[in-house]
Structures are given as C-alpha cells and as structure tokens.
Amino acid sequence: MTDLSILDVRLHGRSIGTMTYIGGERSLFAFSGAYIADPARPTLGLRFKDRFGDLITEFRPYKMKLMPFFSNLLPEGHLRRYLAEKARIHSDREFLLLQALGKDLPGALTVEAVDGALWPPQYDPDSIEDGRAARDAAQNALRFSLAGVQLKFSAVADGTGRLTVPARGVGGDWIVKLPSREFPGVPENEFSMMTLARMVGIDTPAIDLVDVGAISNLPPGMEKIGPKAFIIERFDRRRDGSSVQIEDFAQVFDVYPDDKYRTASYRNIATVLAAEAGLADSMEFIRRLTFNTLIGNGDMHLKNWSLIYPDDRNARLSPAYDLVSTIPYIPGDQAALNFSRSRDFAALTTDELEHLSAKAALPSRSVLNTARETVALFMERWSAEKLHLPMGSKVRRSIDEHLRGLPIITEL
C-alpha cells in the first residue's frame, strides 16, 4: 500500500470529503470546501454538529481504526471476518475495509478510491486461484456462523420475490438474518416480536420469515443450522432506488462498536430525540422502550437505535429493528443500557419514567400515558396472538414468566 491513499466520501452521490491514509496505519477525514460552504448541505450526522448547531470541520488522525462515525459503518464480528477474507484484507484494517465495502454502506454514504483503483485488488471469481479462495471464504463464513448468534447479508428480491445475496458490488433492499446454532429459533423469535411491535403501533419495516433454501448464493450448508431466515426491508433504501441517510446512536455519541453497551443510557437517547426530532418521535421511543421491557429484550444497545434523515437534513427516529426477546436464551438478562438510573427490567417503574422524563426534558404526563397505552395494547395482543405466532414454546413461557415480575404492568 502506498504511503498516501485517498478515498472519496460521497453523500447522496455527491462528494462531501475525503478519507486519507497518511501512513503508519493512520487515517484522516476532512470535509470538502464546497460541502462546508453550502448552507443547504445534506446532513451527514449529528456527530458533526457542535452545541451551537454549526458544522464541526476539524478532526484528528486515527490509527488502525477509523474515526468512530465511519468505523460504525463497517460490519462486526463474524460477518466482518467473512467479508474481510473475501476481500483478502485483515479484519482490523478499517481503512481497507471501508475501501472494499464502500459501495454498499448503511444509509446514503458511498466511498471509493479517488483514482478508481481498489487496493488490494478484488478477487476474480472466474480465476481458478481466486475461485478457490472465494469457496474457502464461504466455508469460513459457515464456521463463523456456527460460533455466533447470527450472520446477516443484504439481498436483492427479483420479480417473483426470490432473494439473492449478491456475489459482490452493491447489496440489495432486504437484510437476511440467518439462523443460529447457539440460540435456536432466533429468526422465528424476531419475526414474532416485530409482528407484535407493529400490532401495538410501533413503526416497523416490512418483514417476513422465509425458507433458508429459497435464498440464492448463501454460503453452503446454512440450511443445516435452521430452516428459516428472518428478512427485513431496508429502510435506508427508497422504492425509486435512491438512498436515505441514517445514523445509529453509537455514531451520534461518537463511540466505537465495542462500547455500544456502555457510555450512554436510554435517557441520553431520549434527550437527543427531544432536542432534534420532537415530541412525536420521543413518544415513539418511549413506546419502544416499554415494549422491549415487556418482551425482555436485553440487546437494545446503541447500534440498535438509529436516526434517519428523510428530507436529507432533519433527524427523525428510524423505524424499529432488531426486536428480539433475549430472556429465553439468557435467563435473568437485563436491559442493554440504563433506563435512567438502572438497567434492571423491573426497574422501569413510574418513578424511573418520571426521572427519565425530567432529565430528558420530556413532559412526564405524555411519557406515562404512552407507556400506559403500550402496556395495555401489548397485554391484549400478547394474550390473543402468542399461540399463533411462530416463536418457540420456550419463548412464550419465558415472556409469560417475565411479565409476572414487572411492576410497570400493575403500576400504570
């Protein structure tokens, strides 16, 4: 690799800055002068907004990792290792990963080498040597998936509704979440929880539960892990093919993915929403917070809450995603973050909600009414639908037992 490599950072197809490799595994991001000077510029993210609302334009170099905003665009864990192997890149070298994966990032960002040439070269699946490397990478992906919770791919739906995972290049309009050997029934669990969420009025994308064998171009052997995959429509892609900018709350708070369970609380998220998105989105947040407490979802970390910029400038709370009951797999699980002072599910009481409201500058009456309505709707829908949704019996029993220990059900 040369001592100086430059990536063009584009937002909605427009160049807004550069990510430069300056040697010694260090990289530096800079906005372009045209983007800085444009009063009508599209928003990249709240992380680039100072306390006066002005654009932050001075950044320091980062070594090995990219600055957190860009680091959070890259996949984590097993999927990162799988994709890094396909591109023949060490999974820790984030500048190269961004370069290799830059055509299909979350939101409306794309990144590509200024001279149009990628380093290292992408593999050629038609060559004997690289074809073998690609097959080996697929086998590694299978091995990785056996050790972790889920492997995810972006997929394209054809005219018949069949899904295909692209071999390379841009991804698709759906996220495919495959079954886990470690935790059985996760796709069925997530489909059931997302369905319940929609029933209680939570904003959710289109979802489905499909046969693993009906998805083309997956690593071989995936059907042996579980029969079903959960699919969810990407809300950062419009029907006309254009992209919408999104930003998860690890990006908002400028923390790395490793810190997604630390450094912030649900109260902090509510404070941002109250200031940036308004009352309606703040109440949607309270609705989801209450719902996740009722189902016992201990994995709503910072990356599982996002902002979306539908008009390219102003932040809104994105549709809900990654709603899974974790208590069947992790008995005694707690919330991923503190509500306001505690992360114990049983601690989400009237008093805790009032404390959160006061600290986040939200009207406590609206917060309590929203939580009350969510509890009532959930209990009604849960009683009517729990035997008809495809979740396993262990999930149903775990949630039933969990609900009996929640003060929020009787307090509100």
N, C-alpha and C positions, 0 to 999 in steps of 0.2 A: 504494500500500500504506500502511496506517495505521502510525503510529509504534509501536503495540503490538498484536501478533497472537499468539495463544496456540494451541498445538496440544496436544491431549490425547494422551498416550502411554499405550497400553494393552498389557498383557501377559496373554495368555490371556483377552482380553476384559475385563480388569479395569484400571481406571485406576490407574497407578502414579506418574504425574508429569506434568510439562508441559515443552514446549519453547517458549520465549517469544522472539519477535522484539522486541528492545528498541531498534531504530532504528540507523541507521548501518551496516546490513548485519551487525549483531551479533545473536547468539542465545545463550540461556542455558537449560541444562537443570536441572531441580530435581525431586527425588522428592517425592511427596505425604507428608504426615504419617502417613497411615494405612499406607502401604507401609513407611515407616521403623519404625513401631511394631509391625508384625506379625512375631512371631518365626517364623511358618510361611510367610513370604512366598516366592513362587516366585523363582528366581534369574534376574536379567536377564543377568548375565555376570560373569566373573572380574575384568574390568576395574574393577568396582565393589566389590571385596573388598580390604581392606588386609592387611598382613602378619600381623595378628592374627586375621584372618577376619571382621572387622567390616565393616559396610556403609559405604562412602565416601559422604558426603552433601553435600560442599562442592565446587562446580565454578565455574570462571571462564567469562566470556563468550568466545565465539569469533567472529571476523569472517569473513564471506563463507562459509567452510566451517563445517560443524557440528563439534562435538567428534568425534574420530576414531571412537568407537564407532558413532555414528549416520551419519557420513559413509560408513562401510564398508557400510551397508545399501543404499546407492544404487548403481545400475549405473555401469559405467565406459565410457569410450571411445565407440565408435560407437553402442552401444545407449543410452547416456546422451543423446547428441545427438539420436538419433531420438525418444526419449520426451520430451525437453525441447521439441523442435519441435512434437510433437503437443499438448503442454500449453501451448505458446506461452510458454515460460519460458527465460531464458538458462541454459545448462547449468552455469554456475559458481555460480548462486544456490541453494545447497543447502537452505536453509530452505524455499523454494518447491517445490523438487523433492521433498523429504520430504513436504510437504503434498499435492502432487499424486499421489504414488505410494504414499501411506501405507496404502492398503487392502490391498496385496499385497506386503509386505516379506518378506525371508527370516525364517524362524523364526516365533515366536508373537507378534511385535510388530505392532501396527497404530497408525496415527497419523491423527488427523483434527482439523479446526478445531473449537475449543470451541463456536462458535456455529453449526456445521454448514454454514457457507458457505465455499467454497473461493475463494481469490484467487491468481492470476487465474481467472475462470470457466473451467470445462472447455469444450472445443469441442462444438458441436452438429453431429453428422454429418448431420443431416437438413436443415440450412440450406444454401443454395447457397454462401454465402461460406465457411462452416466446412467443408463437404464438400470444396471445392476445397483448403482448407488441409490437410485430412487426406490427400488424394491427393498433394499436393506433399510432405508429410512422408514418405509411403510411398516416393516416388521418391528422396528424400534418403536414406532408410534403405538403399535399394538401392545408392546411390552410396557410402555409408559402408562397406557390407559389402564392396564390391569392394576397398577400400583396406586392410582389416584382416584379421585371422585368422578370426574367426567372429562371427556375430550370433546372439544367444540370445533365445528367447522362452519364457514359461511358457504351457502349453497344457492344454486340457481334453480328456479322452477320453470319447466317447459310448459308448452301449451296444454299438456294432459295433466299437469300437476305433479309430474315426477320430478324428484330432486336430484341434482347432480352437484358434487363437490368439484369445482374447477381444479384442473391439474396445476395450473399456475396462472399468474396475472391477477386480474380483479376477481373479487368474490361475487357474492350474489345478494339476494333480497331476503334470505332466510338464514337464521342461525340454527344449526343442527346440534343438539346436545345428546351425546351417546350414553348408553347405559354404563353403569359402574359395577365392577366385580366386588369391590369392597363394600358398597352400600346398595343392596338390591332394591329395584323398584323406584329409583330416583326420577326417571322420566315420567312415570305414572304419578308419582307424588307431585312433581312440579306442575304437570297438566291439571291435576285436581285442585291444587292451591290457586293457580292462576285462574281457573274457571270460577272458583268460589270468590276470588277477588273481584272479578267482573260482576258477579251476582250482587255484591254489596256496594257497587257503584264506583269501584276503583278503575282508573283509566289503564287499560291493558291493550297491547297489540294483538293481532290475530295469532292464534296458536293452534297446534294440532299434535296428535300422537300418532306416529306412523311406524310401519314395519321397517326395521333396520335394513332388511333385504331389498326394500324398494328404493334405497338411496344409492345412486351410482357413484363409483370412484372413491369409496371409503377404503381405508387400509383393510386388507383381507383378514377375515376371522372375527370381525366385530360382532357378527350375529351370534357368536358363541357366548358372548358376555351377557346379552339380554336381548329379548325380541323387539323391544320398542325403543324409539328415539323421540325425544320431545323437540318440536320445532316452533320457532317464534319469529314472526316477521320483523325485519329490521326497521325500527322507527327512524333511523338516520338516513333512510332512502325513500324518496318520493316515487309515486307511481310514474311520473314522467322521466324517471331515470336520474334526476338531479339528487344531490346530497344535502342534508341538513346538518349543521354543526351541532355537536354535543360535547359535553364536558362532565366527567364524573367528579365526585366530591374529593377524591384524592388529588385530582388536578386543581380543583378550586382551592384546597388548603395547602397545595404545593408540597405534598408528601409522596414518598415512593410507595409502590405497591406493598412492600414489606411492612409498611406502617399503617395499612388500611384498617387495622383493628385498634389502632392507638391514635393519640394526638388530638382527637376531636370526639364530640358527642352528638347525639341526635339534637340536643339543644343548640349546638353550633350550626347544624344544618338548618334548623328552623329559623335561626337568626338570619342566615343568608337569604333564605326564601322570603322572609318577611320584608327584608330590605330591597331585594331585587325582583321578586316575582309577584308579590302582592298577597292579599288575604285568601283568594280562592285556591291558589297553589299551596299556601301554608296549611289550609284545612285539608287539602288532598294529602299532604304529608302526614297530618295527624291521623287521617283515616287509614293510611298505610301502616303507620306506626302501631296503631291499635290492632289492626288486622294481623300483623306479623307477631304481635304479642299473643294473640288468641291462638294462632296455629303453632306457636313455639318455633319461630324461625330465628335461629341464633347466628345466621350468616349475613345479615344485612349490614355489611361493612361499608366503608366509604365508597368503594367502587361499585356498589350495588344501588347507589342513588346518583342520579345524573340530572344535569340541566340540558335543555335543548333550546335552540335559537331559531324558531320557525320563521321569523321575519329577518333573520341574519344579524340582528342587532340586540334584541332584548331577550333576557333569560326567562324561561319557564321551566317548571318541573317536568321532566320527561315522563313518558308512560312507564308503568311498573314492569319490572323484570326480576328474574331470579327469586321468585317467591316459592320457598320450599320449607316444609316442616322438618326441622333438623332433630327434634327431640326423639323420634323413633330410633335414630342412629346414635345419638349422643344423649343418653339419659341425664337429666339434670342440667342440660345445656342452658346457657344464659344468652341474653341479647349480645350482639356483636360489639355494641358501643353502649356507654352510659346513656340512659334517657336524659336525665338532668343531673342526678347525683348517684344513681345506681343502675346496674345492668341486669339485676335480677328481674325476671318476668313478673314476679309477684309484686315488685316494687312500683310497677306502673299503676299507681293509685290516683285518686282525685288530687291528693296533696302533691304528688310528683308532677302531674299535669299542670297544676296551678303554678308550681315552681318553674317548670319549663316555660310556661306562658309569660310569666313575669320577666324572666331572664331574656327571652327572645322577643320581647315587646309585641306579644300577640294578645288579643282580647281573650281572657280566660273563659268567658261565657261561651264564645264561639268554639274554643278548643274543647270544653267539656261537652257541649251539645254534639259536636262532631264525633267525639269518642263514644258518647252515649248511643247515637244513631248507628254507629258502626257495630257496636256490641249487639244491639237488638237485631239488626239485619243479619249479622253473622250467625247468631244463635238460631234464628229462624231458618236460614238457608242450610246451615250445617245439619240441623235435625232432619230437614226434608231431603237433602241430597247426598249425605255421607255414604249411604248404602248403594248409590247409583254411580258414583264417580270411581275411576279405575285405580285408586290408591289401594295399597295392600291393607289387610286387616290389622296389621301391626300399627300402621299409621293411624287408622281410625281409633284404635284402642288408646294409643299414646296421646292423641289430641283430646279424647274424651276425659282421660285421667288428668291431663294438664289443665283443662278448663275448670275442673272441680277445685283447683287450688289457686285460682286467680281472683283476687279481691275486686278487680275492676268490673267483673260481671255483676256483682251484687251492690257495689257502691254507686254505680251510675244509674 
